Amino acid sequence: MDRKEFFVAASGAAAGCCALALFGSTPAGAADPEDGEKTFVKNWMEDLFDSMYAELDEKTRVAVMAGCGRGCFRRFAFKQEIARLGAGDVDKLLAAYKKNFEVWRAGNEFHIRYGSVNKQCYCPAARYHPVKPHDMHCECTRATHQTVMETALGRKVNVRIVESLRRGGVTCHFVADVG
């Protein structure tokens, strides 16, 4: 199966799964419909990530997760607000980020960290699938920060993952080249 066929099949499966979730797919014996839905979503997410690791090369997995990160930016007003408040100026962007994140600038490097130590990933979707080696979910967060910065600054910005909980770190730390 080539990538195009995979994505066509995955899209169809996603639509079918979403329809089942919307129209009563609670597993038999589930005490609470919400628990059944959580189980369904957790299993679906695990199947999706297992399929991505099995069927897609790393470059394609990163691109898929980056698309999710850009979508996360579009869905959350506070992320768009960071970009709006930081429009056109790295120092204004730093100030806007400080409302929600630990940030600092060292020369051309813009650091974003989720505190010095964290106990869990902040992304609700990440809680629904197990950690994997070189976890791709972190690419979603990287792309979200990249989208915030590119929107604010009006130019390409390279953001890299320095450390993440899902990759064995004690926190999540991203660095953007804003030079």
C-alpha positions as CSV (number, residue, x, y, z in Angstrom):
1,M,0.0,0.0,0.0
2,D,1.5,3.4,-1.0
3,R,1.1,6.6,1.1
4,K,-1.9,7.9,-0.9
5,E,-3.8,4.6,-0.5
6,F,-2.9,4.6,3.2
7,F,-4.3,8.1,3.7
8,V,-7.4,7.4,1.7
9,A,-8.0,4.2,3.7
10,A,-7.2,6.0,7.0
11,S,-9.5,8.9,6.1
12,G,-12.4,6.5,5.5
13,A,-11.7,4.6,8.7
14,A,-11.5,7.8,10.6
15,A,-14.9,8.9,9.2
16,G,-16.4,5.6,10.1
17,C,-14.9,5.6,13.6
18,C,-16.1,9.1,14.2
19,A,-19.6,8.2,13.0
20,L,-19.6,5.2,15.4
21,A,-18.5,7.4,18.2
22,L,-21.2,10.0,17.5
23,F,-24.0,7.5,17.0
24,G,-23.6,5.1,19.9
25,S,-20.5,3.0,19.9
26,T,-20.3,2.3,23.6
27,P,-18.8,-1.2,24.1
28,A,-21.1,-3.7,25.6
29,G,-20.8,-3.8,29.4
30,A,-19.4,-0.3,29.8
31,A,-20.8,1.2,33.0
32,D,-20.7,4.8,31.7
33,P,-21.1,5.8,28.1
34,E,-18.3,8.4,28.6
35,D,-15.9,5.7,29.8
36,G,-16.8,3.6,26.6
37,E,-16.1,6.7,24.5
38,K,-12.7,7.3,26.2
39,T,-11.8,3.6,25.7
40,F,-12.8,3.9,22.0
41,V,-10.7,7.1,21.5
42,K,-7.7,5.6,23.3
43,N,-7.8,2.4,21.2
44,W,-8.3,4.4,18.0
45,M,-5.4,6.7,18.8
46,E,-3.2,3.7,19.5
47,D,-4.2,2.0,16.2
48,L,-3.5,5.3,14.3
49,F,0.0,5.7,15.8
50,D,0.8,2.0,15.4
51,S,-0.2,2.3,11.7
52,M,1.8,5.5,11.3
53,Y,5.0,3.8,12.7
54,A,4.4,0.7,10.6
55,E,3.4,2.3,7.3
56,L,5.1,5.7,7.1
57,D,8.7,6.8,7.0
58,E,9.8,9.3,9.6
59,K,9.6,12.3,7.3
60,T,6.0,11.6,6.5
61,R,5.1,10.9,10.2
62,V,6.7,14.3,11.1
63,A,4.7,16.0,8.3
64,V,1.4,14.4,9.5
65,M,2.0,15.4,13.1
66,A,3.0,18.9,12.0
67,G,-0.3,19.3,10.3
68,C,-2.0,18.4,13.6
69,G,0.1,21.0,15.4
70,R,-0.9,23.7,12.9
71,G,-4.5,22.6,13.5
72,C,-4.0,23.0,17.2
73,F,-2.9,26.6,16.7
74,R,-6.1,27.3,14.7
75,R,-8.3,25.7,17.3
76,F,-7.0,27.5,20.4
77,A,-7.6,31.3,20.8
78,F,-4.8,31.7,23.4
79,K,-2.2,30.4,20.9
80,Q,-3.5,32.8,18.2
81,E,-3.4,35.6,20.9
82,I,0.3,34.9,21.5
83,A,1.0,35.4,17.8
84,R,-1.2,38.5,17.7
85,L,0.4,40.1,20.7
86,G,3.9,39.3,19.4
87,A,3.3,40.4,15.9
88,G,6.4,41.7,14.1
89,D,8.8,41.8,17.1
90,V,10.7,39.0,18.9
91,D,10.7,40.8,22.2
92,K,6.9,41.3,22.1
93,L,6.5,37.7,21.2
94,L,8.6,36.7,24.2
95,A,6.4,38.9,26.5
96,A,3.3,37.3,25.0
97,Y,4.6,33.8,25.5
98,K,5.5,34.5,29.2
99,K,1.8,34.5,30.1
100,N,1.6,30.7,29.5
101,F,5.1,29.4,29.3
102,E,8.6,29.6,30.7
103,V,10.5,31.5,28.0
104,W,13.8,33.2,27.5
105,R,16.0,34.5,24.8
106,A,19.8,33.7,24.4
107,G,21.1,35.5,21.3
108,N,19.1,34.2,18.3
109,E,17.7,31.3,20.3
110,F,14.2,31.6,21.7
111,H,13.6,29.0,24.4
112,I,10.1,27.6,25.4
113,R,10.0,25.3,28.3
114,Y,7.1,23.8,30.3
115,G,8.8,24.4,33.6
116,S,11.9,22.7,34.9
117,V,10.1,19.4,35.7
118,N,6.7,18.0,34.7
119,K,4.8,15.0,35.8
120,Q,2.6,14.6,32.6
121,C,2.3,15.8,29.1
122,Y,-0.1,18.8,28.8
123,C,-1.7,17.6,25.6
124,P,-5.0,15.8,26.2
125,A,-4.6,13.8,23.0
126,A,-1.2,12.5,24.1
127,R,-2.8,10.9,27.2
128,Y,-4.8,8.5,25.0
129,H,-1.8,6.7,23.5
130,P,1.3,5.1,25.0
131,V,4.8,6.6,24.7
132,K,6.9,5.3,21.9
133,P,10.6,5.6,21.2
134,H,11.3,8.9,19.4
135,D,7.6,9.8,20.1
136,M,6.0,11.5,17.1
137,H,3.4,13.3,19.3
138,C,6.2,15.8,20.2
139,E,6.3,16.9,16.6
140,C,2.7,18.2,17.0
141,T,3.8,20.5,19.8
142,R,6.9,21.6,17.9
143,A,4.8,22.6,14.9
144,T,2.3,24.4,17.1
145,H,5.1,26.6,18.5
146,Q,6.5,27.0,15.0
147,T,3.1,28.2,13.7
148,V,2.7,30.7,16.5
149,M,6.2,32.1,15.8
150,E,5.8,32.1,12.0
151,T,2.4,33.8,12.3
152,A,3.7,36.5,14.6
153,L,7.0,37.2,12.8
154,G,5.7,36.7,9.2
155,R,8.6,34.5,8.2
156,K,9.9,30.9,8.4
157,V,11.2,29.9,11.9
158,N,13.0,26.7,12.7
159,V,11.9,25.1,16.0
160,R,13.6,22.0,17.4
161,I,12.8,19.7,20.2
162,V,15.5,19.8,22.9
163,E,13.7,17.6,25.4
164,S,10.3,16.2,26.0
165,L,8.6,14.0,28.5
166,R,7.4,11.6,25.9
167,R,11.0,11.1,24.7
168,G,12.3,10.4,28.2
169,G,13.0,13.9,29.4
170,V,11.9,15.6,32.6
171,T,10.1,18.4,30.9
172,C,9.3,19.7,27.4
173,H,11.8,22.2,26.0
174,F,11.8,23.7,22.5
175,V,14.2,26.2,20.9
176,A,13.5,28.4,17.9
177,D,16.0,30.2,15.8
178,V,14.7,33.7,15.6
179,G,17.9,35.3,14.2
